[in-house]
Amino acid sequence: MRYDAIVIGGGHNGLVHAAYLARAGRKVLVLERRHVLGGAAVTEEVFPGFRFSVCSYVVSLLRPEIIRELDLPRHGLEILPLDGTFTPMPSGDYLWRMNDHARTRREIARHSRVDAEAYDEYSLAMVEMARFVKPILDMTPPDPWSLNPRELGRLAFLGRRFRGLAPEDRYNQVQLMTMSAVDFLDQWFETDVLKATMSASGIIGTFLGVRSPGTAYVLLHHYMGEIDGAFRSWGLARGGTGAISEAIAGAAREAGVEIRANVAVAKIKVSENRVRGVVLDNGDELDAGLVASSLDPRLTFTRLIDDTQLPDEFVAGVKRYKFRGSSGKVNFALDGLPNFSCLPGEGHHLRGAISISPGIDYMERAYDDAKYGRFSRKPYIDIVIPSLTDPSIAPPGKHVMSCFVQYAPYHLAEGNWDDQREAFGDTVVNTIAEYAPNFKSIVRHRQVVTPLDLEREWGLSEGNIFQGELSLEQLFFLRPVAGWANYKTPIDGLVMCGSATHPGGGIMGAPGRNAALAVLKGGKA
Ligand SMILES: Cc1cc2nc3c(=O)[nH]c(=O)nc-3n(C[C@H](O)[C@H](O)[C@H](O)COP(=O)(O)OP(=O)(O)OC[C@H]3O[C@@H](n4cnc5c(N)ncnc54)[C@H](O)[C@@H]3O)c2cc1C
């Protein structure tokens, strides 16, 4: 069987990539190793009646043009807004930022009037920053070392955009690219808990602390999303994040894509520096003129290809690319709802994100543990209870609760993750119980997902949730390898289309779409 294109991996980026190629008339096959589509954007019934967004759990970054062009609502996509962030504090107080700007401002004023004023200015500045970055998300990064007129044109576009910024926004942009999340936020705010909970977005998926330079950019990365045109808002997909992947798969199938699950690619066939197709793990061979890998560079270039077929310099770049997974996930099936001592009852504060990030020192100490190879004894936890907004995912009266946890370093100084799994799960339970004392009594089941599980089951090397850290040295024209950020590879006809390419991780779809547009422009498939 011969295809125009074979896409390796049925995560959301692989599916987006396939859909765009098929809409342009190509005959496309997607091969997914797991029994279910979606990769890290997946819904699974882990315990009978309880359906979990096992890995990613909230959505914001998914590019609006993909939603529109693939008509995802018609294929079942529905995004329900997440109602703000509630941060309980050990003092018995709390900070609750809601989707309503005026109410959030009043709530912040309860902690500091100065911060309430600054919140307006900060929000405006971040919207400007996100506006500046938005078109960059959808472009193929230029190669700054090339004198090719097309590359120079892209560089000039960036230069013009930067010059077009107001002077204070230019300054902010440079700061965002260089500072730590805490240093950046310190310039605006004085309230410790406010800065701590905001800085948490700066460490997600990195092996950095809130005081490490470079985390201000990651903060911006999580600010770039929008839902229905509302910048910075986050939401839940009805049916879990797997419903996003299923909607994309629906659009892809409608465009003619063939999708096969439970099929792992063992090798990419290459001869005379040109891709020829793939070999499956059962030995079957499939031919195609184009192969698109949505896997990370380590899997693609050291497992699926014999690296002697690649230039040494490129292989060195692949080996330098950092993963350093630092996160885990604990998913709970609950008999009831947690009752927070600082704000008892089943109010609206349970419908948004609940952030265990009570202070900057707390966050930094969580990182200290990770630096020395231990999971955090007092971790940062980002909690959502999606069954409150979408009751279809749990039995009546029961709930699912998703806890994203940092830090859980892939490389442990002592022991291994299979031995540490339950201790890690207990740490999460005990930490939440400090704020919601009824918690232990409502836990019916728990699923502990360690960084090692992310690698073994989801194919995320070293458990990095973004297929490689979103650190400055591996972003934009440096992602995944300097000189190869244009979705191409040294092998003709082999392209990259997953989160390890620009603009990186998150349920965004941009890598898949950008790579497809680059292929179609180059007329390769
Ligand atoms: C725990 C966790 C929490 C997260 N939380 C969020 C969040 O809340 N919001 C957000 O926006 N993002 C979040 N993310 C990040 C986001 O989910 C990922 O960046 C994104 O889903 C990656 O999509 P992808 O298609 O690029 O790659 P993947 O989802 O990694 O897809 C790659 C696919 O390839 C398959 N595969 C691997 N090897 C082979 C092979 N040999 N043959 C065939 N198939 C193969 C894998 O099974 C997988 O399905 C989270 C990620 C994790 C892990």
The ligand as a MOL file (V3000), in Angstrom:
LIG
                    3D

  0  0  0     0  0            999 V3000
M  V30 BEGIN CTAB
M  V30 COUNTS 53 58 0 0 0
M  V30 BEGIN ATOM
M  V30 1 C 0.7300 15.2760 32.5310 0
M  V30 2 C 0.5360 16.3020 31.4410 0
M  V30 3 C -0.2720 17.4080 31.6720 0
M  V30 4 C -0.4400 18.3670 30.6750 0
M  V30 5 N -1.3190 19.3940 30.8750 0
M  V30 6 C -1.6280 20.2170 29.8590 0
M  V30 7 C -2.7280 21.0880 29.9540 0
M  V30 8 O -3.4770 21.0590 30.9280 0
M  V30 9 N -2.9880 21.9180 28.8950 0
M  V30 10 C -2.2090 21.9170 27.7720 0
M  V30 11 O -2.4750 22.7120 26.8540 0
M  V30 12 N -1.1770 21.0470 27.6330 0
M  V30 13 C -0.8900 20.1930 28.6460 0
M  V30 14 N 0.0800 19.2440 28.4900 0
M  V30 15 C 0.9030 19.2570 27.2670 0
M  V30 16 C 0.1570 18.7120 26.0680 0
M  V30 17 O -0.7170 17.6860 26.4500 0
M  V30 18 C 1.1580 18.1560 25.0490 0
M  V30 19 O 2.1180 19.1510 24.7520 0
M  V30 20 C 0.4600 17.7610 23.7480 0
M  V30 21 O -0.7010 16.9970 23.9910 0
M  V30 22 C 1.4320 17.0090 22.8750 0
M  V30 23 O 0.7930 16.7020 21.6540 0
M  V30 24 P 1.5890 16.0710 20.4160 0
M  V30 25 O 0.5850 15.6500 19.4480 0
M  V30 26 O 2.6560 17.0350 19.9930 0
M  V30 27 O 2.3690 14.8380 21.0190 0
M  V30 28 P 1.8680 13.5590 21.8170 0
M  V30 29 O 0.5960 13.8340 22.4920 0
M  V30 30 O 3.0570 13.1710 22.6350 0
M  V30 31 O 1.5820 12.5030 20.6660 0
M  V30 32 C 2.5570 11.6320 20.1610 0
M  V30 33 C 1.8520 10.3210 19.8700 0
M  V30 34 O 2.7600 9.4100 19.2600 0
M  V30 35 C 2.4820 8.1090 19.7370 0
M  V30 36 N 3.6640 7.2820 19.4970 0
M  V30 37 C 4.8240 7.2450 20.1990 0
M  V30 38 N 5.6810 6.3830 19.6370 0
M  V30 39 C 5.0630 5.8640 18.5500 0
M  V30 40 C 5.4440 4.9210 17.5470 0
M  V30 41 N 6.6560 4.3420 17.5580 0
M  V30 42 N 4.5510 4.6070 16.5700 0
M  V30 43 C 3.3190 5.1900 16.5320 0
M  V30 44 N 2.9100 6.0980 17.4710 0
M  V30 45 C 3.7770 6.4310 18.4470 0
M  V30 46 C 2.1790 8.3330 21.1980 0
M  V30 47 O 1.4680 7.2470 21.7460 0
M  V30 48 C 1.3440 9.6160 21.1150 0
M  V30 49 O -0.0180 9.3200 20.9440 0
M  V30 50 C 0.2470 18.2380 29.4410 0
M  V30 51 C 1.0170 17.0980 29.1900 0
M  V30 52 C 1.1500 16.1280 30.1680 0
M  V30 53 C 1.9530 14.8990 29.8640 0
M  V30 END ATOM
M  V30 BEGIN BOND
M  V30 1 1 1 2
M  V30 2 1 2 3
M  V30 3 2 2 52
M  V30 4 2 3 4
M  V30 5 1 4 5
M  V30 6 1 4 50
M  V30 7 2 5 6
M  V30 8 1 6 7
M  V30 9 1 6 13
M  V30 10 2 7 8
M  V30 11 1 7 9
M  V30 12 1 9 10
M  V30 13 2 10 11
M  V30 14 1 10 12
M  V30 15 2 12 13
M  V30 16 1 13 14
M  V30 17 1 14 15
M  V30 18 1 14 50
M  V30 19 1 15 16
M  V30 20 1 16 17
M  V30 21 1 16 18
M  V30 22 1 18 19
M  V30 23 1 18 20
M  V30 24 1 20 21
M  V30 25 1 20 22
M  V30 26 1 22 23
M  V30 27 1 23 24
M  V30 28 2 24 25
M  V30 29 1 24 26
M  V30 30 1 24 27
M  V30 31 1 27 28
M  V30 32 2 28 29
M  V30 33 1 28 30
M  V30 34 1 28 31
M  V30 35 1 31 32
M  V30 36 1 32 33
M  V30 37 1 33 34
M  V30 38 1 33 48
M  V30 39 1 34 35
M  V30 40 1 35 36
M  V30 41 1 35 46
M  V30 42 1 36 37
M  V30 43 1 36 45
M  V30 44 2 37 38
M  V30 45 1 38 39
M  V30 46 1 39 40
M  V30 47 2 39 45
M  V30 48 1 40 41
M  V30 49 2 40 42
M  V30 50 1 42 43
M  V30 51 2 43 44
M  V30 52 1 44 45
M  V30 53 1 46 47
M  V30 54 1 46 48
M  V30 55 1 48 49
M  V30 56 2 50 51
M  V30 57 1 51 52
M  V30 58 1 52 53
M  V30 END BOND
M  V30 END CTAB
M  END
